[in-house]
Structure formats: structure tokens, C-alpha cells
Amino acid sequence: MRIIIFGPQGSGKGTQAELIARRHHLPYISTGDIFRYHLKNQTELGKKIGVYINAGKLVSDDLTNEIVKNRIDQPDCAVGFVLDGYPRDQVQFDFLYQLTKIDFVIVIELIDQEAIRRLGGRLACKCGLSYHLDFNPPKKTGVCDRCGHALFKRDDDQLEAIKKRLAIYHQETEPIFAAYLKDGILYHIDGSKSIEEVYQQIEKIIHQNS
């Protein structure tokens, strides 16, 4: 079973993709995780990725495609996989379409205002803990519960950065849904619900269409 999970930043698509992968015993493939792995281990691919990251740019389609193909070609993906964060645009879609057959494309719908509220409320600490002003606030305002250091908002959680990422999703990712709709494998679900409620919507789609 080969599944792609789409959704704007803040929709919880990564959480849902991991849940599906774990409960269905499928490999979870996140381009972001793969990028971080190669960067951390300073591989040859990591050096190429670092050029884009350090320049504040998105990793090129060609390099992203190469990395995804390398992962999908691994033996554990013979049973299927769950893709999160890929394909991002038409070029990546065309590459994946030729590479392998997809069974389910799930789009987690969330309005921009809610995505901004979710992402804009996130706070981080240099010790690694994360908080959210609404869902997981620190005991003392602006201070980490564990180490006592001041909390901060990451650069990519600033309002303008969030709006830019949402615009890219609407302009570059959403247009590729039409091809999946034509293939009869595109499903939209309500991302405003709880994590388990969103998951149950996905599970119902898989069960009814397998």
C-alpha cells in the first residue's frame, strides 16, 4: 500500500503519516527527515543539501527526486510506504508518477487562519523542548519548565515565514491534486478535528477502498 499525505503546514500531516505508517507497518518517508539525516551525518548528499539550506533556499527538485528514489528503492519499501512532504510541485509529481504507482492520496484540509494560529503559537527552548501557547503552554510564561531558559519563536514560525510556506503550498502543491483526482485516488478530510479523529477519517477511507 503506497500512500501520500498532503496538507498545509500546521495541519498535522506529519503526525498522521507517522501514525498510518506505524499502525499499518509501513516505512514512513519524510523528505525533511531524510535531509536532516544526511546533513547530520555529513554524507555526500548532505553536502549538496547543505548548499541549499545554508542559502535559505528549498532543496532542488532534481536532488529531492534523487533522494526519494534512493529511499523507495530500499527493500523495506517493497510492501509500500507513507510519503510526507513529497511531491511538493509539478516536477516532483511527474518524477514520482513515472517511478511508482500510488494507491491513496490523502489531503488534510485546514484553513490558513487555523494553520497560522497553530504554527504561530509554537515556542521552543534551546534544550530541545517545545511548547504551544494554546495546546501545551509552559507553567511560567516564556520560561522552559525543564531548564528555566527563555523560550523563543523559531524563524520558520514567524508570521511572514508561515504565510510564505502556505503560499507555496497553495501555488505549487495544490495544482497537482487534479491528476490524482482523475486517477480516482484523491481523498479530502477535515484537519480541524483531534489527532485521533483525523486518523479515523483516514482509516475509514483506506478500509472502504482497499
Contacts in CASP RR format, 6 or more apart in sequence:
PFRMAT RR
TARGET T0000
AUTHOR 0000-0000-0000
METHOD contacts of the structure
MODEL  1
MRIIIFGPQGSGKGTQAELIARRHHLPYISTGDIFRYHLKNQTELGKKIG
VYINAGKLVSDDLTNEIVKNRIDQPDCAVGFVLDGYPRDQVQFDFLYQLT
KIDFVIVIELIDQEAIRRLGGRLACKCGLSYHLDFNPPKKTGVCDRCGHA
LFKRDDDQLEAIKKRLAIYHQETEPIFAAYLKDGILYHIDGSKSIEEVYQ
QIEKIIHQNS
1 24 0 8 1.000
1 26 0 8 1.000
1 79 0 8 1.000
1 80 0 8 1.000
1 103 0 8 1.000
1 104 0 8 1.000
1 206 0 8 1.000
1 210 0 8 1.000
2 80 0 8 1.000
2 81 0 8 1.000
2 83 0 8 1.000
2 100 0 8 1.000
2 101 0 8 1.000
2 102 0 8 1.000
2 103 0 8 1.000
2 104 0 8 1.000
3 17 0 8 1.000
3 20 0 8 1.000
3 26 0 8 1.000
3 81 0 8 1.000
3 82 0 8 1.000
3 83 0 8 1.000
3 102 0 8 1.000
3 103 0 8 1.000
3 104 0 8 1.000
3 105 0 8 1.000
3 106 0 8 1.000
3 206 0 8 1.000
4 82 0 8 1.000
4 83 0 8 1.000
4 86 0 8 1.000
4 87 0 8 1.000
4 102 0 8 1.000
4 104 0 8 1.000
4 105 0 8 1.000
4 106 0 8 1.000
5 13 0 8 1.000
5 14 0 8 1.000
5 16 0 8 1.000
5 17 0 8 1.000
5 20 0 8 1.000
5 82 0 8 1.000
5 83 0 8 1.000
5 84 0 8 1.000
5 85 0 8 1.000
5 106 0 8 1.000
5 108 0 8 1.000
6 13 0 8 1.000
6 85 0 8 1.000
6 105 0 8 1.000
6 106 0 8 1.000
6 107 0 8 1.000
6 108 0 8 1.000
6 173 0 8 1.000
6 177 0 8 1.000
7 13 0 8 1.000
7 107 0 8 1.000
7 108 0 8 1.000
7 109 0 8 1.000
7 110 0 8 1.000
7 169 0 8 1.000
7 173 0 8 1.000
8 110 0 8 1.000
8 112 0 8 1.000
8 115 0 8 1.000
8 165 0 8 1.000
8 166 0 8 1.000
8 169 0 8 1.000
8 170 0 8 1.000
9 115 0 8 1.000
9 119 0 8 1.000
9 162 0 8 1.000
9 165 0 8 1.000
9 166 0 8 1.000
9 169 0 8 1.000
10 110 0 8 1.000
10 115 0 8 1.000
10 118 0 8 1.000
10 119 0 8 1.000
11 108 0 8 1.000
11 109 0 8 1.000
11 110 0 8 1.000
11 115 0 8 1.000
11 191 0 8 1.000
12 108 0 8 1.000
12 191 0 8 1.000
12 195 0 8 1.000
12 198 0 8 1.000
13 84 0 8 1.000
13 85 0 8 1.000
13 108 0 8 1.000
14 30 0 8 1.000
14 84 0 8 1.000
15 195 0 8 1.000
16 106 0 8 1.000
16 108 0 8 1.000
16 195 0 8 1.000
16 198 0 8 1.000
16 199 0 8 1.000
16 202 0 8 1.000
17 28 0 8 1.000
17 30 0 8 1.000
17 82 0 8 1.000
17 83 0 8 1.000
17 84 0 8 1.000
18 28 0 8 1.000
18 82 0 8 1.000
18 84 0 8 1.000
19 195 0 8 1.000
19 199 0 8 1.000
20 26 0 8 1.000
20 82 0 8 1.000
20 199 0 8 1.000
20 202 0 8 1.000
20 206 0 8 1.000
21 27 0 8 1.000
21 28 0 8 1.000
21 81 0 8 1.000
21 82 0 8 1.000
22 28 0 8 1.000
24 82 0 8 1.000
24 206 0 8 1.000
25 79 0 8 1.000
26 79 0 8 1.000
26 80 0 8 1.000
26 81 0 8 1.000
26 82 0 8 1.000
27 71 0 8 1.000
27 74 0 8 1.000
27 76 0 8 1.000
27 77 0 8 1.000
27 79 0 8 1.000
27 80 0 8 1.000
27 81 0 8 1.000
27 82 0 8 1.000
28 81 0 8 1.000
28 82 0 8 1.000
28 84 0 8 1.000
29 68 0 8 1.000
29 71 0 8 1.000
29 72 0 8 1.000
29 77 0 8 1.000
29 81 0 8 1.000
29 82 0 8 1.000
29 83 0 8 1.000
29 84 0 8 1.000
29 86 0 8 1.000
30 84 0 8 1.000
30 85 0 8 1.000
31 59 0 8 1.000
31 64 0 8 1.000
31 67 0 8 1.000
31 68 0 8 1.000
31 84 0 8 1.000
31 85 0 8 1.000
31 86 0 8 1.000
31 88 0 8 1.000
32 85 0 8 1.000
34 67 0 8 1.000
34 68 0 8 1.000
34 71 0 8 1.000
35 46 0 8 1.000
35 49 0 8 1.000
35 53 0 8 1.000
35 59 0 8 1.000
35 67 0 8 1.000
38 45 0 8 1.000
38 46 0 8 1.000
38 49 0 8 1.000
38 67 0 8 1.000
39 46 0 8 1.000
39 49 0 8 1.000
39 50 0 8 1.000
39 53 0 8 1.000
45 63 0 8 1.000
45 66 0 8 1.000
45 67 0 8 1.000
48 63 0 8 1.000
49 59 0 8 1.000
49 63 0 8 1.000
52 58 0 8 1.000
52 59 0 8 1.000
52 60 0 8 1.000
52 63 0 8 1.000
53 59 0 8 1.000
58 88 0 8 1.000
61 88 0 8 1.000
61 89 0 8 1.000
61 91 0 8 1.000
61 92 0 8 1.000
61 95 0 8 1.000
64 86 0 8 1.000
64 88 0 8 1.000
64 92 0 8 1.000
65 91 0 8 1.000
65 92 0 8 1.000
65 95 0 8 1.000
65 96 0 8 1.000
68 83 0 8 1.000
68 86 0 8 1.000
68 92 0 8 1.000
68 95 0 8 1.000
68 96 0 8 1.000
68 99 0 8 1.000
69 95 0 8 1.000
69 99 0 8 1.000
71 77 0 8 1.000
72 81 0 8 1.000
72 99 0 8 1.000
72 100 0 8 1.000
86 92 0 8 1.000
86 96 0 8 1.000
87 93 0 8 1.000
87 95 0 8 1.000
87 96 0 8 1.000
87 173 0 8 1.000
87 176 0 8 1.000
88 172 0 8 1.000
88 173 0 8 1.000
89 172 0 8 1.000
89 173 0 8 1.000
89 176 0 8 1.000
90 172 0 8 1.000
90 175 0 8 1.000
90 176 0 8 1.000
93 176 0 8 1.000
93 179 0 8 1.000
96 102 0 8 1.000
97 179 0 8 1.000
102 180 0 8 1.000
102 183 0 8 1.000
102 185 0 8 1.000
103 185 0 8 1.000
104 185 0 8 1.000
104 187 0 8 1.000
104 205 0 8 1.000
104 206 0 8 1.000
104 209 0 8 1.000
105 177 0 8 1.000
105 180 0 8 1.000
105 185 0 8 1.000
105 186 0 8 1.000
105 187 0 8 1.000
106 187 0 8 1.000
106 189 0 8 1.000
106 202 0 8 1.000
106 205 0 8 1.000
107 177 0 8 1.000
107 186 0 8 1.000
107 187 0 8 1.000
107 188 0 8 1.000
107 189 0 8 1.000
108 189 0 8 1.000
108 191 0 8 1.000
108 198 0 8 1.000
109 188 0 8 1.000
109 189 0 8 1.000
109 190 0 8 1.000
109 191 0 8 1.000
110 191 0 8 1.000
110 192 0 8 1.000
111 192 0 8 1.000
112 166 0 8 1.000
114 192 0 8 1.000
115 162 0 8 1.000
115 166 0 8 1.000
116 159 0 8 1.000
116 162 0 8 1.000
116 163 0 8 1.000
116 166 0 8 1.000
117 134 0 8 1.000
118 132 0 8 1.000
119 157 0 8 1.000
119 162 0 8 1.000
120 133 0 8 1.000
120 153 0 8 1.000
120 157 0 8 1.000
120 159 0 8 1.000
120 162 0 8 1.000
121 132 0 8 1.000
121 133 0 8 1.000
121 134 0 8 1.000
121 153 0 8 1.000
121 157 0 8 1.000
122 130 0 8 1.000
122 131 0 8 1.000
122 132 0 8 1.000
122 153 0 8 1.000
122 154 0 8 1.000
122 157 0 8 1.000
123 130 0 8 1.000
123 131 0 8 1.000
123 132 0 8 1.000
123 133 0 8 1.000
123 138 0 8 1.000
123 142 0 8 1.000
123 151 0 8 1.000
123 152 0 8 1.000
123 153 0 8 1.000
124 130 0 8 1.000
124 131 0 8 1.000
124 151 0 8 1.000
124 152 0 8 1.000
124 153 0 8 1.000
124 154 0 8 1.000
124 157 0 8 1.000
125 131 0 8 1.000
125 144 0 8 1.000
125 146 0 8 1.000
125 147 0 8 1.000
125 148 0 8 1.000
125 149 0 8 1.000
125 151 0 8 1.000
125 152 0 8 1.000
126 147 0 8 1.000
126 149 0 8 1.000
126 152 0 8 1.000
127 144 0 8 1.000
127 146 0 8 1.000
127 147 0 8 1.000
127 149 0 8 1.000
129 144 0 8 1.000
129 145 0 8 1.000
129 146 0 8 1.000
129 147 0 8 1.000
130 136 0 8 1.000
131 137 0 8 1.000
131 138 0 8 1.000
131 144 0 8 1.000
131 151 0 8 1.000
138 144 0 8 1.000
138 145 0 8 1.000
138 151 0 8 1.000
139 145 0 8 1.000
142 150 0 8 1.000
142 151 0 8 1.000
143 149 0 8 1.000
143 150 0 8 1.000
143 151 0 8 1.000
144 150 0 8 1.000
144 151 0 8 1.000
155 161 0 8 1.000
156 162 0 8 1.000
156 165 0 8 1.000
177 186 0 8 1.000
180 186 0 8 1.000
187 205 0 8 1.000
189 198 0 8 1.000
189 201 0 8 1.000
189 202 0 8 1.000
189 205 0 8 1.000
190 198 0 8 1.000
190 201 0 8 1.000
191 198 0 8 1.000
193 201 0 8 1.000
END
